[in-house]
Amino acid sequence: MNELIQQLLRGERRAAARMISLVENDDAHKNELMSRIYPNTGSAYIIGITGSPGAGKSSLTDKLVAEIRQLGLKVAIIAVDPTSPFTGGAILGDRIRMQSHALDSEVFIRSMGTRGSLGGLSHATNEAVKVLDAFDKDIIVIETVGVGQSELDIMHAADTTLVVLTPGAGDAIQTIKAGIMEIADIFVVNKADLDGADKVKAETEAMLDMRTASDWRPPVMPVVSLTGSGIKDLWGKITEHRELLEKTGRLDEIRKARLREEVRDILEHEIKKYVWNTVEASGEMDAILEKVANRELDPYTAAKNILAERVKLK
Amino acid sequence: MNELIQQLLRGERRAAARMISLVENDDAHKNELMSRIYPNTGSAYIIGITGSPGAGKSSLTDKLVAEIRQLGLKVAIIAVDPTSPFTGGAILGDRIRMQSHALDSEVFIRSMGTRGSLGGLSHATNEAVKVLDAFDKDIIVIETVGVGQSELDIMHAADTTLVVLTPGAGDAIQTIKAGIMEIADIFVVNKADLDGADKVKAETEAMLDMRTASDWRPPVMPVVSLTGSGIKDLWGKITEHRELLEKTGRLDEIRKARLREEVRDILEHEIKKYVWNTVEASGEMDAILEKVANRELDPYTAAKNILAERVKLK
């Protein structure tokens, strides 16, 4: 374990990859590892990218990473693929993604799926971010497919969140629906060379007009991720947002709030794991479920009984 | 409380609406209420409808409900809107939805948002289903917007799950991405009058060809939800699927597996609630977080300390 940590802190890719696998598999030694690398975290800046399927987030990330690399910054990408809870494993593998950066040793790419159900994907993503932060990356990009609740949760880990829209498909309206309006620090109108891009921009600006004023109004940035057009300006806005957060002390506040969530998250995760494993191992579950299925016992009373038996709350 | 239960079992709409609100707000009396109505549940058949935003799920549900009502069955609709975790409350309110059924007293319509974060939306949806089951509805339709992980979780409550695709927008491929392939019992190609509908159907069939054979191959049903074309055939397939599940005993199996998840879910929910309330109320959290923020303490050790102090695992 000492060796793995040393390797990680020395910047060995294989160690980073291995630690993220331990995180994903909720390995028995994981908490201790995470605990030990924690002092080395806190310096990376986290960028979140989300939006509807098909909005071109992968190619946007690709171009953004090229921009970041030109500035000499080290970058890691976590691509979160909500895959089947049944088959496990990400369908969009690391291998077929981001091929243009495949040979750049300062770009670390990792896909994460919903493999383990315990703790959930946002828990695992959070921990992977910490691993890559300790791994001495300057920028960590988290990219999620889709705009469901888990994607919103994942985006809480980001310092600056980009919401990607595209012309057509009623994206702007769907964005309100999905409630991601509030998490966007920057809107990106991708495929801005297509018809309807102006309309999406106008609609988004109109939605922003309805918000109460603050010192940061999310800009709406047109880009064409396939050609790279607009990427430099987008990076400029990300930097501007970061500087504002740092200057106003809000970055510290955000991160402190996130730590609170994290402690809570870890706590819940540990208790859940313990209770469930114990109950499953005891074999009493089947008898209980039989009664519940026959409606002799209701699930609430069943849970209450298990809790009373297994966990003593002080 | 007795009165509320009596009113619910007597079929008073207001009682059902109020109980779902108690569920959403995670009311202190909720568990006892749920526990008391449990013996009256188990007779409703649950249909899940999911798909990408903009696939026309609402109008499909609308037409399907009309079909169900013609058969004299009582139906409830739970429309799950993944709304903002910040503002709370569903943007697509009940009022603007399903206006064609607004005056039919045997159709109960409810939107649910991600109001409370504790326990999550799938927990609350599950409980709302139970309330409506006790409320003596024959069919409960759960409709979700989006295809993220929480939507997948919600769909676990359904006996028959419909995945709605549309021509264009690369829907079929996005479906694999989002991992909902495995949860589909029936694929619906909506807007089947548009160009490309045949292509979506063909692509979906091709994907199905790659699956291992079983006694149910998900049919791919073309419909036009705006006109109602294809709805009768779709209902026929739903009925066919239900009959298969009942005949083979698989419905019982599915429901028993679901109960296991439910007991686990309730258990976890209770633990979370307790731990968080206790820790927050104790006021020690701020001191701990200060240390964590200064990197004097790591979140894992912090959680371990809280756990040791507050919870005894037997």
Boltz contact constraints between the chains, C-beta under 6 A:
constraints:
  - contact:
      token1: [A, 31]
      token2: [B, 300]
      max_distance: 6.0
  - contact:
      token1: [A, 34]
      token2: [B, 300]
      max_distance: 6.0
  - contact:
      token1: [A, 35]
      token2: [B, 298]
      max_distance: 6.0
  - contact:
      token1: [A, 35]
      token2: [B, 300]
      max_distance: 6.0
  - contact:
      token1: [A, 35]
      token2: [B, 301]
      max_distance: 6.0
  - contact:
      token1: [A, 38]
      token2: [B, 298]
      max_distance: 6.0
  - contact:
      token1: [A, 39]
      token2: [B, 295]
      max_distance: 6.0
  - contact:
      token1: [A, 53]
      token2: [B, 174]
      max_distance: 6.0
  - contact:
      token1: [A, 54]
      token2: [B, 170]
      max_distance: 6.0
  - contact:
      token1: [A, 82]
      token2: [B, 148]
      max_distance: 6.0
  - contact:
      token1: [A, 82]
      token2: [B, 149]
      max_distance: 6.0
  - contact:
      token1: [A, 82]
      token2: [B, 178]
      max_distance: 6.0
  - contact:
      token1: [A, 83]
      token2: [B, 179]
      max_distance: 6.0
  - contact:
      token1: [A, 84]
      token2: [B, 179]
      max_distance: 6.0
  - contact:
      token1: [A, 84]
      token2: [B, 182]
      max_distance: 6.0
  - contact:
      token1: [A, 86]
      token2: [B, 182]
      max_distance: 6.0
  - contact:
      token1: [A, 114]
      token2: [B, 149]
      max_distance: 6.0
  - contact:
      token1: [A, 146]
      token2: [B, 148]
      max_distance: 6.0
  - contact:
      token1: [A, 148]
      token2: [B, 82]
      max_distance: 6.0
  - contact:
      token1: [A, 148]
      token2: [B, 146]
      max_distance: 6.0
  - contact:
      token1: [A, 148]
      token2: [B, 148]
      max_distance: 6.0
  - contact:
      token1: [A, 148]
      token2: [B, 150]
      max_distance: 6.0
  - contact:
      token1: [A, 148]
      token2: [B, 151]
      max_distance: 6.0
  - contact:
      token1: [A, 149]
      token2: [B, 82]
      max_distance: 6.0
  - contact:
      token1: [A, 149]
      token2: [B, 114]
      max_distance: 6.0
  - contact:
      token1: [A, 149]
      token2: [B, 150]
      max_distance: 6.0
  - contact:
      token1: [A, 150]
      token2: [B, 148]
      max_distance: 6.0
  - contact:
      token1: [A, 150]
      token2: [B, 149]
      max_distance: 6.0
  - contact:
      token1: [A, 150]
      token2: [B, 150]
      max_distance: 6.0
  - contact:
      token1: [A, 151]
      token2: [B, 148]
      max_distance: 6.0
  - contact:
      token1: [A, 170]
      token2: [B, 54]
      max_distance: 6.0
  - contact:
      token1: [A, 174]
      token2: [B, 53]
      max_distance: 6.0
  - contact:
      token1: [A, 178]
      token2: [B, 82]
      max_distance: 6.0
  - contact:
      token1: [A, 179]
      token2: [B, 82]
      max_distance: 6.0
  - contact:
      token1: [A, 179]
      token2: [B, 83]
      max_distance: 6.0
  - contact:
      token1: [A, 179]
      token2: [B, 84]
      max_distance: 6.0
  - contact:
      token1: [A, 182]
      token2: [B, 84]
      max_distance: 6.0
  - contact:
      token1: [A, 182]
      token2: [B, 86]
      max_distance: 6.0
  - contact:
      token1: [A, 256]
      token2: [B, 293]
      max_distance: 6.0
  - contact:
      token1: [A, 259]
      token2: [B, 289]
      max_distance: 6.0
  - contact:
      token1: [A, 259]
      token2: [B, 292]
      max_distance: 6.0
  - contact:
      token1: [A, 259]
      token2: [B, 293]
      max_distance: 6.0
  - contact:
      token1: [A, 260]
      token2: [B, 289]
      max_distance: 6.0
  - contact:
      token1: [A, 262]
      token2: [B, 299]
      max_distance: 6.0
  - contact:
      token1: [A, 263]
      token2: [B, 299]
      max_distance: 6.0
  - contact:
      token1: [A, 263]
      token2: [B, 302]
      max_distance: 6.0
  - contact:
      token1: [A, 263]
      token2: [B, 303]
      max_distance: 6.0
  - contact:
      token1: [A, 264]
      token2: [B, 276]
      max_distance: 6.0
  - contact:
      token1: [A, 266]
      token2: [B, 299]
      max_distance: 6.0
  - contact:
      token1: [A, 266]
      token2: [B, 300]
      max_distance: 6.0
  - contact:
      token1: [A, 266]
      token2: [B, 303]
      max_distance: 6.0
  - contact:
      token1: [A, 267]
      token2: [B, 275]
      max_distance: 6.0
  - contact:
      token1: [A, 267]
      token2: [B, 303]
      max_distance: 6.0
  - contact:
      token1: [A, 267]
      token2: [B, 306]
      max_distance: 6.0
  - contact:
      token1: [A, 268]
      token2: [B, 272]
      max_distance: 6.0
  - contact:
      token1: [A, 271]
      token2: [B, 271]
      max_distance: 6.0
  - contact:
      token1: [A, 272]
      token2: [B, 268]
      max_distance: 6.0
  - contact:
      token1: [A, 274]
      token2: [B, 313]
      max_distance: 6.0
  - contact:
      token1: [A, 289]
      token2: [B, 259]
      max_distance: 6.0
  - contact:
      token1: [A, 289]
      token2: [B, 260]
      max_distance: 6.0
  - contact:
      token1: [A, 292]
      token2: [B, 259]
      max_distance: 6.0
  - contact:
      token1: [A, 293]
      token2: [B, 256]
      max_distance: 6.0
  - contact:
      token1: [A, 293]
      token2: [B, 259]
      max_distance: 6.0
  - contact:
      token1: [A, 295]
      token2: [B, 39]
      max_distance: 6.0
  - contact:
      token1: [A, 298]
      token2: [B, 35]
      max_distance: 6.0
  - contact:
      token1: [A, 298]
      token2: [B, 38]
      max_distance: 6.0
  - contact:
      token1: [A, 299]
      token2: [B, 262]
      max_distance: 6.0
  - contact:
      token1: [A, 299]
      token2: [B, 263]
      max_distance: 6.0
  - contact:
      token1: [A, 299]
      token2: [B, 266]
      max_distance: 6.0
  - contact:
      token1: [A, 300]
      token2: [B, 31]
      max_distance: 6.0
  - contact:
      token1: [A, 300]
      token2: [B, 34]
      max_distance: 6.0
  - contact:
      token1: [A, 300]
      token2: [B, 35]
      max_distance: 6.0
  - contact:
      token1: [A, 300]
      token2: [B, 266]
      max_distance: 6.0
  - contact:
      token1: [A, 301]
      token2: [B, 35]
      max_distance: 6.0
  - contact:
      token1: [A, 302]
      token2: [B, 263]
      max_distance: 6.0
  - contact:
      token1: [A, 303]
      token2: [B, 263]
      max_distance: 6.0
  - contact:
      token1: [A, 303]
      token2: [B, 266]
      max_distance: 6.0
  - contact:
      token1: [A, 303]
      token2: [B, 267]
      max_distance: 6.0
  - contact:
      token1: [A, 306]
      token2: [B, 267]
      max_distance: 6.0
  - contact:
      token1: [A, 307]
      token2: [B, 267]
      max_distance: 6.0
  - contact:
      token1: [A, 307]
      token2: [B, 270]
      max_distance: 6.0
  - contact:
      token1: [A, 310]
      token2: [B, 314]
      max_distance: 6.0
  - contact:
      token1: [A, 311]
      token2: [B, 313]
      max_distance: 6.0
  - contact:
      token1: [A, 312]
      token2: [B, 312]
      max_distance: 6.0
  - contact:
      token1: [A, 313]
      token2: [B, 274]
      max_distance: 6.0
  - contact:
      token1: [A, 313]
      token2: [B, 311]
      max_distance: 6.0
  - contact:
      token1: [A, 314]
      token2: [B, 310]
      max_distance: 6.0
